[in-house]
């Protein structure tokens, strides 16, 4: 085996041939160098020509082919930002198609005269007010299409049968009363005034004709109830009035209620004008509780204004109501047992005017 150190170069090239090869290589190198220089000079001349043409406005279609600037020159002349490529603002936003306009719904205001939630209160001075009907007080269930008025006497029929009773309220103002004729005229019961308290003096007064009236009414076979005109301004005075009534009726058969009558005094001032609604309610309750404790039926007399605005009926639901409201049909929404529908009625047995009533309860059997 032959090792590298033993390697000998036995080339057969002569020095003449080597020199020729070197000379040819040098010549070719020179030629290539000259070609590169020439190309570079031509590129610069073309760039200068393009710049001159652009300055002279020679950018029309008939000019020589356009020479584009180098990328480096473009980047050096202007710096672009990504926002520059947001070209959507170049186009106008589309206009939305007009939609049919809808008129806004107008909320109709509740009419208290037709919403069934209010009742009209007419005051003594002529003012009117729509008052919200309390959902907590018991309502009456009468069907007023069943009312029949015969010779000024109001009657109520159910299934073709009369279920009501006709009455008259009597005081000394009616003077002498023929209770026999009254009964024959169709009166079933009477409400007799026992007495009153003076609205100015506060003095207790027994009705001048009470003793006579109760005796003759009982003898005539009429059912009898009584009432007291109160001007009490305290519980003590109310109890005093109740005891006066009890004392004067204790000897007689009272089949209809004992009614408490407190009213506003028209065209004059009264001692009860200073009372608040709560105080009037307390006085009313004191009177009726005293009467009820003595074993008598009880009742509150009043017109619509009094029953709704002057006392708090939510605290007096234990007592029956005697409604005072002239007219063909009452509009008091709450429960009532008796209705005074005529203040100036006419009936045989009484020379002048008299209050006429209809009662929906047979107290004689209660």
HELIX and SHEET records of a PDB file:
HELIX    1   1 UNK A    4  UNK A    6  5                                   3    
HELIX    2   2 UNK A   15  UNK A   55  1                                  41    
HELIX    3   3 UNK A   71  UNK A   77  1                                   7    
HELIX    4   4 UNK A   82  UNK A   85  5                                   4    
HELIX    5   5 UNK A   87  UNK A   90  5                                   4    
HELIX    6   6 UNK A  144  UNK A  146  5                                   3    
HELIX    7   7 UNK A  172  UNK A  174  5                                   3    
HELIX    8   8 UNK A  179  UNK A  184  1                                   6    
HELIX    9   9 UNK A  210  UNK A  219  1                                  10    
HELIX   10  10 UNK A  235  UNK A  249  1                                  15    
HELIX   11  11 UNK A  271  UNK A  274  5                                   4    
HELIX   12  12 UNK A  277  UNK A  293  1                                  17    
HELIX   13  13 UNK A  304  UNK A  305  1                                   2    
HELIX   14  14 UNK A  306  UNK A  310  3                                   5    
HELIX   15  15 UNK A  313  UNK A  315  5                                   3    
HELIX   16  16 UNK A  363  UNK A  365  5                                   3    
SHEET    1   A 2 UNK A 118  UNK A 122  0                                        
SHEET    2   A 2 UNK A 128  UNK A 132 -1                                        
SHEET    1   B 3 UNK A 147  UNK A 150  0                                        
SHEET    2   B 3 UNK A 153  UNK A 158 -1                                        
SHEET    3   B 3 UNK A 161  UNK A 162 -1                                        
SHEET    1   C 9 UNK A 204  UNK A 206  0                                        
SHEET    2   C 9 UNK A 189  UNK A 197 -1                                        
SHEET    3   C 9 UNK A 165  UNK A 170  1                                        
SHEET    4   C 9 UNK A 354  UNK A 359 -1                                        
SHEET    5   C 9 UNK A 338  UNK A 345 -1                                        
SHEET    6   C 9 UNK A 320  UNK A 324  1                                        
SHEET    7   C 9 UNK A 298  UNK A 303  1                                        
SHEET    8   C 9 UNK A 258  UNK A 261  1                                        
SHEET    9   C 9 UNK A 223  UNK A 229  1                                        
END                                                                             
